[in-house]
Amino acid sequence: MMTFVKRKTLTTYKGHAQFLAECEEENIGMIAAQPSIPSPYAYSQEWPVMRWRGVPVICREVSHKRFVVFEVLEPTYHKEEQ
């Protein structure tokens, strides 16, 4: 089982865009979709892992205009092929 820590909640699309601007440009890997993080908009089987302030995180829209940023504590994501 993967371990996540909730880091912040974003409540606007502008806040989400500002968060993405703070992340490094390229994703550092992918993680399998997690049933413990429900999202009505999660159609993909994998989610991108981003680096934000030196920390690996995922950002999911859990309801309309409500995004939650989770830190990925275990290195269980796989790196993307270059």
Biopython code that builds the backbone (N, CA, C, O; Angstrom):
import numpy as np
from Bio.PDB.StructureBuilder import StructureBuilder

atoms = [
    (1, "MET", "N", (0.836, -1.176, 0.000)),
    (1, "MET", "CA", (0.000, 0.000, 0.000)),
    (1, "MET", "C", (0.887, 1.248, 0.000)),
    (1, "MET", "O", (1.905, 1.302, 0.690)),
    (2, "MET", "N", (0.492, 2.224, -0.767)),
    (2, "MET", "CA", (1.265, 3.447, -0.874)),
    (2, "MET", "C", (0.879, 4.404, 0.246)),
    (2, "MET", "O", (-0.228, 4.358, 0.781)),
    (3, "THR", "N", (1.829, 5.270, 0.580)),
    (3, "THR", "CA", (1.592, 6.231, 1.634)),
    (3, "THR", "C", (1.613, 7.637, 1.059)),
    (3, "THR", "O", (2.528, 8.008, 0.323)),
    (4, "PHE", "N", (0.591, 8.416, 1.404)),
    (4, "PHE", "CA", (0.468, 9.789, 0.934)),
    (4, "PHE", "C", (0.224, 10.706, 2.122)),
    (4, "PHE", "O", (-0.371, 10.302, 3.121)),
    (5, "VAL", "N", (0.688, 11.942, 2.002)),
    (5, "VAL", "CA", (0.409, 12.964, 2.994)),
    (5, "VAL", "C", (-0.192, 14.153, 2.256)),
    (5, "VAL", "O", (0.377, 14.637, 1.278)),
    (6, "LYS", "N", (-1.343, 14.620, 2.729)),
    (6, "LYS", "CA", (-1.992, 15.768, 2.114)),
    (6, "LYS", "C", (-1.168, 17.017, 2.416)),
    (6, "LYS", "O", (-0.905, 17.325, 3.579)),
    (7, "ARG", "N", (-0.763, 17.734, 1.371)),
    (7, "ARG", "CA", (0.085, 18.916, 1.537)),
    (7, "ARG", "C", (-0.695, 20.221, 1.429)),
    (7, "ARG", "O", (-0.438, 21.154, 2.190)),
    (8, "LYS", "N", (-1.638, 20.303, 0.501)),
    (8, "LYS", "CA", (-2.415, 21.530, 0.357)),
    (8, "LYS", "C", (-3.669, 21.266, -0.447)),
    (8, "LYS", "O", (-3.759, 20.277, -1.174)),
    (9, "THR", "N", (-4.639, 22.160, -0.311)),
    (9, "THR", "CA", (-5.889, 22.102, -1.065)),
    (9, "THR", "C", (-6.011, 23.383, -1.879)),
    (9, "THR", "O", (-5.792, 24.481, -1.368)),
    (10, "LEU", "N", (-6.359, 23.230, -3.142)),
    (10, "LEU", "CA", (-6.539, 24.356, -4.044)),
    (10, "LEU", "C", (-8.021, 24.417, -4.416)),
    (10, "LEU", "O", (-8.621, 23.389, -4.728)),
    (11, "THR", "N", (-8.610, 25.599, -4.385)),
    (11, "THR", "CA", (-10.060, 25.688, -4.598)),
    (11, "THR", "C", (-10.453, 26.465, -5.850)),
    (11, "THR", "O", (-11.631, 26.761, -6.051)),
    (12, "THR", "N", (-9.475, 26.799, -6.695)),
    (12, "THR", "CA", (-9.795, 27.500, -7.939)),
    (12, "THR", "C", (-8.912, 26.964, -9.064)),
    (12, "THR", "O", (-7.858, 26.376, -8.823)),
    (13, "TYR", "N", (-9.361, 27.178, -10.278)),
    (13, "TYR", "CA", (-8.532, 26.788, -11.422)),
    (13, "TYR", "C", (-7.279, 27.654, -11.483)),
    (13, "TYR", "O", (-6.218, 27.191, -11.902)),
    (14, "LYS", "N", (-7.403, 28.908, -11.067)),
    (14, "LYS", "CA", (-6.237, 29.795, -11.034)),
    (14, "LYS", "C", (-5.202, 29.275, -10.038)),
    (14, "LYS", "O", (-4.007, 29.256, -10.332)),
    (15, "GLY", "N", (-5.658, 28.859, -8.873)),
    (15, "GLY", "CA", (-4.747, 28.284, -7.876)),
    (15, "GLY", "C", (-4.073, 27.031, -8.391)),
    (15, "GLY", "O", (-2.891, 26.807, -8.128)),
    (16, "HIS", "N", (-4.811, 26.211, -9.124)),
    (16, "HIS", "CA", (-4.250, 25.001, -9.711)),
    (16, "HIS", "C", (-3.184, 25.364, -10.739)),
    (16, "HIS", "O", (-2.120, 24.747, -10.774)),
    (17, "ALA", "N", (-3.463, 26.363, -11.576)),
    (17, "ALA", "CA", (-2.491, 26.792, -12.580)),
    (17, "ALA", "C", (-1.236, 27.362, -11.921)),
    (17, "ALA", "O", (-0.125, 27.110, -12.387)),
    (18, "GLN", "N", (-1.403, 28.121, -10.849)),
    (18, "GLN", "CA", (-0.251, 28.664, -10.139)),
    (18, "GLN", "C", (0.579, 27.554, -9.510)),
    (18, "GLN", "O", (1.808, 27.618, -9.515)),
    (19, "PHE", "N", (-0.084, 26.537, -8.969)),
    (19, "PHE", "CA", (0.633, 25.387, -8.408)),
    (19, "PHE", "C", (1.450, 24.691, -9.497)),
    (19, "PHE", "O", (2.623, 24.380, -9.294)),
    (20, "LEU", "N", (0.825, 24.448, -10.657)),
    (20, "LEU", "CA", (1.541, 23.786, -11.746)),
    (20, "LEU", "C", (2.738, 24.617, -12.209)),
    (20, "LEU", "O", (3.763, 24.062, -12.603)),
    (21, "ALA", "N", (2.612, 25.931, -12.162)),
    (21, "ALA", "CA", (3.729, 26.801, -12.543)),
    (21, "ALA", "C", (4.887, 26.683, -11.555)),
    (21, "ALA", "O", (6.037, 26.900, -11.936)),
    (22, "GLU", "N", (4.610, 26.345, -10.294)),
    (22, "GLU", "CA", (5.649, 26.178, -9.295)),
    (22, "GLU", "C", (6.375, 24.831, -9.423)),
    (22, "GLU", "O", (7.484, 24.670, -8.913)),
    (23, "CYS", "N", (5.750, 23.877, -10.099)),
    (23, "CYS", "CA", (6.355, 22.552, -10.263)),
    (23, "CYS", "C", (7.436, 22.594, -11.340)),
    (23, "CYS", "O", (7.436, 23.461, -12.214)),
    (24, "GLU", "N", (8.357, 21.633, -11.255)),
    (24, "GLU", "CA", (9.354, 21.522, -12.308)),
    (24, "GLU", "C", (8.656, 21.190, -13.617)),
    (24, "GLU", "O", (7.560, 20.630, -13.614)),
    (25, "GLU", "N", (9.281, 21.529, -14.725)),
    (25, "GLU", "CA", (8.621, 21.416, -16.021)),
    (25, "GLU", "C", (8.256, 19.996, -16.413)),
    (25, "GLU", "O", (7.195, 19.772, -16.996)),
    (26, "GLU", "N", (9.104, 19.043, -16.107)),
    (26, "GLU", "CA", (8.838, 17.669, -16.541)),
    (26, "GLU", "C", (8.394, 16.814, -15.367)),
    (26, "GLU", "O", (8.871, 16.987, -14.246)),
    (27, "ASN", "N", (7.476, 15.890, -15.632)),
    (27, "ASN", "CA", (7.068, 14.934, -14.613)),
    (27, "ASN", "C", (8.237, 14.008, -14.307)),
    (27, "ASN", "O", (9.050, 13.713, -15.184)),
    (28, "ILE", "N", (8.319, 13.550, -13.054)),
    (28, "ILE", "CA", (9.429, 12.674, -12.688)),
    (28, "ILE", "C", (9.058, 11.196, -12.788)),
    (28, "ILE", "O", (9.919, 10.330, -12.634)),
    (29, "GLY", "N", (7.801, 10.906, -13.042)),
    (29, "GLY", "CA", (7.379, 9.523, -13.192)),
    (29, "GLY", "C", (5.866, 9.398, -13.206)),
    (29, "GLY", "O", (5.136, 10.384, -13.313)),
    (30, "MET", "N", (5.421, 8.159, -13.096)),
    (30, "MET", "CA", (3.987, 7.869, -13.085)),
    (30, "MET", "C", (3.695, 6.959, -11.904)),
    (30, "MET", "O", (4.556, 6.210, -11.444)),
    (31, "ILE", "N", (2.458, 7.042, -11.425)),
    (31, "ILE", "CA", (2.023, 6.207, -10.313)),
    (31, "ILE", "C", (0.673, 5.598, -10.699)),
    (31, "ILE", "O", (-0.122, 6.231, -11.393)),
    (32, "ALA", "N", (0.424, 4.384, -10.251)),
    (32, "ALA", "CA", (-0.863, 3.747, -10.542)),
    (32, "ALA", "C", (-1.979, 4.525, -9.852)),
    (32, "ALA", "O", (-1.802, 5.014, -8.737)),
    (33, "ALA", "N", (-3.118, 4.636, -10.512)),
    (33, "ALA", "CA", (-4.274, 5.321, -9.923)),
    (33, "ALA", "C", (-4.613, 4.674, -8.582)),
    (33, "ALA", "O", (-4.583, 3.451, -8.444)),
    (34, "GLN", "N", (-4.934, 5.505, -7.602)),
    (34, "GLN", "CA", (-5.167, 5.025, -6.243)),
    (34, "GLN", "C", (-6.642, 5.105, -5.879)),
    (34, "GLN", "O", (-7.217, 6.193, -5.885)),
    (35, "PRO", "N", (-7.269, 3.969, -5.560)),
    (35, "PRO", "CA", (-8.684, 4.009, -5.173)),
    (35, "PRO", "C", (-8.913, 4.754, -3.861)),
    (35, "PRO", "O", (-10.037, 5.171, -3.581)),
    (36, "SER", "N", (-7.870, 4.927, -3.053)),
    (36, "SER", "CA", (-8.021, 5.644, -1.781)),
    (36, "SER", "C", (-8.144, 7.153, -1.986)),
    (36, "SER", "O", (-8.480, 7.877, -1.048)),
    (37, "ILE", "N", (-7.870, 7.645, -3.225)),
    (37, "ILE", "CA", (-8.017, 9.059, -3.550)),
    (37, "ILE", "C", (-9.110, 9.154, -4.613)),
    (37, "ILE", "O", (-8.815, 9.111, -5.807)),
    (38, "PRO", "N", (-10.362, 9.284, -4.192)),
    (38, "PRO", "CA", (-11.457, 9.310, -5.161)),
    (38, "PRO", "C", (-11.448, 10.576, -6.002)),
    (38, "PRO", "O", (-11.180, 11.667, -5.498)),
    (39, "SER", "N", (-11.736, 10.424, -7.263)),
    (39, "SER", "CA", (-11.829, 11.565, -8.159)),
    (39, "SER", "C", (-12.845, 11.256, -9.241)),
    (39, "SER", "O", (-12.720, 10.245, -9.933)),
    (40, "PRO", "N", (-13.848, 12.106, -9.398)),
    (40, "PRO", "CA", (-14.832, 11.863, -10.455)),
    (40, "PRO", "C", (-14.255, 12.073, -11.852)),
    (40, "PRO", "O", (-14.891, 11.728, -12.848)),
    (41, "TYR", "N", (-13.052, 12.638, -11.925)),
    (41, "TYR", "CA", (-12.440, 12.933, -13.215)),
    (41, "TYR", "C", (-11.230, 12.046, -13.498)),
    (41, "TYR", "O", (-10.455, 12.344, -14.407)),
    (42, "ALA", "N", (-11.053, 10.978, -12.751)),
    (42, "ALA", "CA", (-9.871, 10.122, -12.899)),
    (42, "ALA", "C", (-10.170, 8.992, -13.879)),
    (42, "ALA", "O", (-10.688, 7.944, -13.493)),
    (43, "TYR", "N", (-9.844, 9.213, -15.133)),
    (43, "TYR", "CA", (-10.098, 8.200, -16.155)),
    (43, "TYR", "C", (-8.848, 7.397, -16.477)),
    (43, "TYR", "O", (-8.941, 6.307, -17.041)),
    (44, "SER", "N", (-7.699, 7.914, -16.130)),
    (44, "SER", "CA", (-6.441, 7.273, -16.464)),
    (44, "SER", "C", (-6.069, 6.223, -15.420)),
    (44, "SER", "O", (-6.423, 6.347, -14.247)),
    (45, "GLN", "N", (-5.360, 5.201, -15.852)),
    (45, "GLN", "CA", (-4.875, 4.164, -14.937)),
    (45, "GLN", "C", (-3.593, 4.588, -14.232)),
    (45, "GLN", "O", (-3.185, 3.974, -13.246)),
    (46, "GLU", "N", (-2.961, 5.641, -14.744)),
    (46, "GLU", "CA", (-1.736, 6.157, -14.130)),
    (46, "GLU", "C", (-1.835, 7.671, -13.967)),
    (46, "GLU", "O", (-2.476, 8.353, -14.767)),
    (47, "TRP", "N", (-1.196, 8.183, -12.927)),
    (47, "TRP", "CA", (-1.173, 9.605, -12.662)),
    (47, "TRP", "C", (0.260, 10.109, -12.689)),
    (47, "TRP", "O", (1.168, 9.388, -12.276)),
    (48, "PRO", "N", (0.483, 11.321, -13.162)),
    (48, "PRO", "CA", (1.850, 11.857, -13.188)),
    (48, "PRO", "C", (2.326, 12.275, -11.798)),
    (48, "PRO", "O", (1.564, 12.821, -11.000)),
    (49, "VAL", "N", (3.589, 12.008, -11.531)),
    (49, "VAL", "CA", (4.233, 12.455, -10.294)),
    (49, "VAL", "C", (5.087, 13.660, -10.664)),
    (49, "VAL", "O", (5.912, 13.595, -11.575)),
    (50, "MET", "N", (4.878, 14.754, -9.951)),
    (50, "MET", "CA", (5.594, 16.000, -10.230)),
    (50, "MET", "C", (6.528, 16.314, -9.065)),
    (50, "MET", "O", (6.354, 15.800, -7.960)),
    (51, "ARG", "N", (7.505, 17.150, -9.322)),
    (51, "ARG", "CA", (8.383, 17.616, -8.252)),
    (51, "ARG", "C", (8.008, 19.062, -7.943)),
    (51, "ARG", "O", (8.084, 19.937, -8.807)),
    (52, "TRP", "N", (7.601, 19.297, -6.692)),
    (52, "TRP", "CA", (7.190, 20.610, -6.216)),
    (52, "TRP", "C", (8.018, 20.943, -4.983)),
    (52, "TRP", "O", (7.901, 20.278, -3.953)),
    (53, "ARG", "N", (8.845, 21.963, -5.087)),
    (53, "ARG", "CA", (9.731, 22.367, -3.985)),
    (53, "ARG", "C", (10.609, 21.213, -3.521)),
    (53, "ARG", "O", (10.879, 21.066, -2.329)),
    (54, "GLY", "N", (11.051, 20.396, -4.473)),
    (54, "GLY", "CA", (11.935, 19.269, -4.166)),
    (54, "GLY", "C", (11.237, 18.031, -3.643)),
    (54, "GLY", "O", (11.902, 17.066, -3.268)),
    (55, "VAL", "N", (9.910, 18.033, -3.609)),
    (55, "VAL", "CA", (9.135, 16.927, -3.049)),
    (55, "VAL", "C", (8.316, 16.270, -4.159)),
    (55, "VAL", "O", (7.676, 16.973, -4.940)),
    (56, "PRO", "N", (8.322, 14.925, -4.247)),
    (56, "PRO", "CA", (7.450, 14.277, -5.234)),
    (56, "PRO", "C", (5.990, 14.352, -4.789)),
    (56, "PRO", "O", (5.654, 13.963, -3.671)),
    (57, "VAL", "N", (5.126, 14.855, -5.675)),
    (57, "VAL", "CA", (3.715, 15.036, -5.335)),
    (57, "VAL", "C", (2.820, 14.601, -6.500)),
    (57, "VAL", "O", (3.259, 14.505, -7.646)),
    (58, "ILE", "N", (1.566, 14.344, -6.171)),
    (58, "ILE", "CA", (0.517, 14.191, -7.171)),
    (58, "ILE", "C", (-0.562, 15.215, -6.843)),
    (58, "ILE", "O", (-0.744, 15.578, -5.681)),
    (59, "CYS", "N", (-1.268, 15.676, -7.848)),
    (59, "CYS", "CA", (-2.346, 16.646, -7.655)),
    (59, "CYS", "C", (-3.591, 16.076, -8.327)),
    (59, "CYS", "O", (-3.582, 15.805, -9.528)),
    (60, "ARG", "N", (-4.653, 15.895, -7.560)),
    (60, "ARG", "CA", (-5.881, 15.303, -8.081)),
    (60, "ARG", "C", (-7.057, 16.237, -7.845)),
    (60, "ARG", "O", (-7.163, 16.868, -6.793)),
    (61, "GLU", "N", (-7.939, 16.319, -8.833)),
    (61, "GLU", "CA", (-9.190, 17.062, -8.677)),
    (61, "GLU", "C", (-10.198, 16.119, -8.035)),
    (61, "GLU", "O", (-10.679, 15.189, -8.683)),
    (62, "VAL", "N", (-10.521, 16.350, -6.769)),
    (62, "VAL", "CA", (-11.383, 15.432, -6.030)),
    (62, "VAL", "C", (-12.858, 15.791, -6.128)),
    (62, "VAL", "O", (-13.723, 14.959, -5.857)),
    (63, "SER", "N", (-13.142, 17.019, -6.511)),
    (63, "SER", "CA", (-14.502, 17.448, -6.815)),
    (63, "SER", "C", (-14.379, 18.703, -7.666)),
    (63, "SER", "O", (-13.272, 19.164, -7.946)),
    (64, "HIS", "N", (-15.511, 19.253, -8.073)),
    (64, "HIS", "CA", (-15.476, 20.391, -8.983)),
    (64, "HIS", "C", (-14.654, 21.542, -8.400)),
    (64, "HIS", "O", (-14.977, 22.056, -7.330)),
    (65, "LYS", "N", (-13.593, 21.945, -9.103)),
    (65, "LYS", "CA", (-12.700, 23.032, -8.720)),
    (65, "LYS", "C", (-12.061, 22.833, -7.349)),
    (65, "LYS", "O", (-11.743, 23.815, -6.679)),
    (66, "ARG", "N", (-11.869, 21.615, -6.925)),
    (66, "ARG", "CA", (-11.202, 21.333, -5.644)),
    (66, "ARG", "C", (-10.082, 20.333, -5.907)),
    (66, "ARG", "O", (-10.325, 19.151, -6.151)),
    (67, "PHE", "N", (-8.860, 20.830, -5.854)),
    (67, "PHE", "CA", (-7.674, 20.024, -6.115)),
    (67, "PHE", "C", (-6.946, 19.780, -4.802)),
    (67, "PHE", "O", (-6.835, 20.682, -3.971)),
    (68, "VAL", "N", (-6.451, 18.563, -4.616)),
    (68, "VAL", "CA", (-5.686, 18.235, -3.416)),
    (68, "VAL", "C", (-4.308, 17.756, -3.855)),
    (68, "VAL", "O", (-4.181, 16.916, -4.746)),
    (69, "VAL", "N", (-3.281, 18.306, -3.213)),
    (69, "VAL", "CA", (-1.900, 17.932, -3.495)),
    (69, "VAL", "C", (-1.453, 16.956, -2.411)),
    (69, "VAL", "O", (-1.555, 17.249, -1.220)),
    (70, "PHE", "N", (-0.958, 15.795, -2.834)),
    (70, "PHE", "CA", (-0.470, 14.781, -1.914)),
    (70, "PHE", "C", (1.012, 14.551, -2.146)),
    (70, "PHE", "O", (1.459, 14.457, -3.289)),
    (71, "GLU", "N", (1.774, 14.459, -1.064)),
    (71, "GLU", "CA", (3.179, 14.066, -1.165)),
    (71, "GLU", "C", (3.235, 12.547, -1.247)),
    (71, "GLU", "O", (2.543, 11.853, -0.503)),
    (72, "VAL", "N", (4.059, 12.036, -2.153)),
    (72, "VAL", "CA", (4.257, 10.592, -2.290)),
    (72, "VAL", "C", (5.432, 10.218, -1.401)),
    (72, "VAL", "O", (6.568, 10.599, -1.687)),
    (73, "LEU", "N", (5.173, 9.467, -0.310)),
    (73, "LEU", "CA", (6.227, 9.160, 0.655)),
    (73, "LEU", "C", (7.099, 7.979, 0.257)),
    (73, "LEU", "O", (8.288, 7.959, 0.575)),
    (74, "GLU", "N", (6.545, 7.021, -0.414)),
    (74, "GLU", "CA", (7.319, 5.852, -0.817)),
    (74, "GLU", "C", (7.700, 5.982, -2.283)),
    (74, "GLU", "O", (6.879, 6.405, -3.097)),
    (75, "PRO", "N", (8.921, 5.627, -2.629)),
    (75, "PRO", "CA", (9.342, 5.735, -4.038)),
    (75, "PRO", "C", (8.791, 4.583, -4.882)),
    (75, "PRO", "O", (9.549, 3.763, -5.399)),
    (76, "THR", "N", (7.475, 4.532, -5.012)),
    (76, "THR", "CA", (6.847, 3.431, -5.746)),
    (76, "THR", "C", (6.366, 3.855, -7.123)),
    (76, "THR", "O", (5.687, 3.094, -7.813)),
    (77, "TYR", "N", (6.713, 5.060, -7.518)),
    (77, "TYR", "CA", (6.358, 5.482, -8.870)),
    (77, "TYR", "C", (7.457, 5.026, -9.809)),
    (77, "TYR", "O", (8.610, 4.879, -9.404)),
    (78, "HIS", "N", (7.098, 4.802, -11.063)),
    (78, "HIS", "CA", (8.123, 4.415, -12.032)),
    (78, "HIS", "C", (8.477, 5.610, -12.906)),
    (78, "HIS", "O", (7.618, 6.407, -13.286)),
    (79, "LYS", "N", (9.752, 5.711, -13.211)),
    (79, "LYS", "CA", (10.231, 6.829, -13.993)),
    (79, "LYS", "C", (9.872, 6.636, -15.440)),
    (79, "LYS", "O", (9.874, 5.517, -15.952)),
    (80, "GLU", "N", (9.563, 7.739, -16.102)),
    (80, "GLU", "CA", (9.198, 7.688, -17.515)),
    (80, "GLU", "C", (10.441, 7.463, -18.351)),
    (80, "GLU", "O", (11.521, 7.964, -18.038)),
    (81, "GLU", "N", (10.268, 6.699, -19.424)),
    (81, "GLU", "CA", (11.357, 6.476, -20.368)),
    (81, "GLU", "C", (11.605, 7.751, -21.141)),
    (81, "GLU", "O", (10.663, 8.459, -21.499)),
    (82, "GLN", "N", (12.877, 8.050, -21.402)),
    (82, "GLN", "CA", (13.201, 9.268, -22.138)),
    (82, "GLN", "C", (13.490, 8.964, -23.578)),
    (82, "GLN", "O", (13.784, 9.874, -24.354)),
]
sb = StructureBuilder()
sb.init_structure("model")
sb.init_model(0)
sb.init_chain("A")
sb.init_seg("    ")
for serial, (resi, resn, name, xyz) in enumerate(atoms, 1):
    if name == "N":
        sb.init_residue(resn, " ", resi, " ")
    sb.init_atom(name, np.array(xyz, "f"), 0.0, 1.0, " ", f" {name:<3s}", serial, name[0])
structure = sb.get_structure()
